[in-house]
């Protein structure tokens, strides 16, 4: 098996769990607009942190002043390895 084939197989093996996690997140009505309940946004943040922790990252929910909770996750890499930053949102819009 080539490296590319092995990578494709790893991705295929992970897809059921990825889909399950995505389905879990999209079921949370985490609308972060004025006039909507803020609790589902917290639920979304906690679910996102749990998914990241389950994947081996060190993740936590951060409460900002006057805003909605954010999630920060990190994983150590060998010295000298490239660093990757992913920035996304876990809330939805009406």
N, C-alpha and C positions, 0 to 999 in steps of 0.2 A: 504494500500500500504506500503510495506517495504521500509526502507531507500535505499536499493539497487535498488528497482524498481523505486523509486522517482528519484534517480540519473540518472538511464537509461533514464527516461522520459525527464529529463532536458537536457541531452545530445542530445537526439533525437530532441527535440524542437529547440535546437541551431544549428543543422546541416545545415539547409538551409542558414542561415546567414554566417556560417563559410565557406561553399562552395562558396557563393557569394564573400566573402572577398578574398578567395584564388584565385578564377578566376580573380578577379580584379588585384591581385598582379602578377600572372603569365603572364598576358598580357603586362606587362611593360618590355621592352627589356633592363633590367638593368645590362648590362655586364660591369663588373668592371675591365676589362683587358686593357692593353696599346693598344692604337690605336682605341678605341671605344669612342663614345660620352658619356661624364660623366653626361649629363643632365638627362637621364633616371634613373640613380642611385639616383639622388636627388629626382626625382619624386617617386621612390620606397620608399625612406626614408620618404617622406612626407605622402604618402599613408599609410605606416605602422604606423606612429605616429597617423594619423587620426583614423585608425581602433582601435588602443589601447585606444585613448581618448574616442571613441564611446563606448568602453567596460567598461569605468569607471576608467581607469588608468590615471595618470598624465604623459603624454608622450611628448617628445620634440625631435627635430632633433639637433644633435650636430655636428658642423663642426670641424674636426680635421685638424691639420697642415699637408699639403701635402698628405692627403688621402681623401677617400670618406666619406660622411656624415654617422653618426651612429644615432641610435634611442635609447633613454633611456626612459623607462617607469617604473612607480612604483605605488604601491597602499598600503595604510596604513593597518596595521593589529593590532589587540589588543596587548597590552603589554604582553610579554612572549610567544607570538605565534611563531611557527617555521618560519624561513625565507627561501624563495625559490628563487634561482637565475636561470633564464633562459637566455642562451646565444645562439644566432643564427645569421644568416646573411640574408639580404633581397635582395642581389644582385644575379646574375646568372653568369655562366661561359660559354664561347663559346664552 
